[in-house]
């Protein structure tokens, strides 16, 4: 008989994942488990599975598996939730936490709030997302008889950022997968459609590589802010509004680092047998 595995479902601006502490509950088949648990009707329902583990080079490590079982290199929203997880569960008392990812070590700055009594929890997390890598700034791609002009930005994972006049005119379920799997991207790509509201605010919708439409994407928000600055559509600090909420993205000119600030929310906890 298998022993139950404890999990926590969390979200950052609506980007929801299932979190498991593998130092207590080792996982042997994360790809298959991600597919099974992410299913909305027969599983828990999520954008994927996140495994929190030990690290020789940082305070903790993260592995993230999308809803289709593919392993992602990085997720900003999941990183913030890990910061809340490890602090609220008293796995650390540090408010500056380092996290090992497939895209390198990320630094998390935790902002806590005091509840009645002595309970203190993380309310907001700022992640140092590192330096962006900008490739094409005016790439033209034709799909479904439409030509889209996009900016290619890597935040440790690939993004295609496309600015449009009216985001409500985009048929994301149709266009998203066509761009994700376009021959120009042999390893597939994340896709962001963005409408500029003003110099400090944009509205973004995302098609995530391996997950499809999600409520938010942290690395996508960072890529969007970088592309907006390059295209002179926004300033160095941008509020990126997504279906699940908003993130504040700051691209620091002196260090070239991108900083992402947003919420981290626990939804519920439970046990499962695998």
Helices and strands as residue ranges (DSSP letters): E 5-12, E 15-21, H 30-38, E 48-53, E 60-66, E 71-72, H 76-88, E 96-101, E 104-114, E 120-131, E 133-134, E 139-143, E 146-154, E 158-163, G 167-169, H 172-180, E 190-198, E 201-208, E 212-213, H 218-230, E 237-242, E 245-251, E 257-263, E 265-272
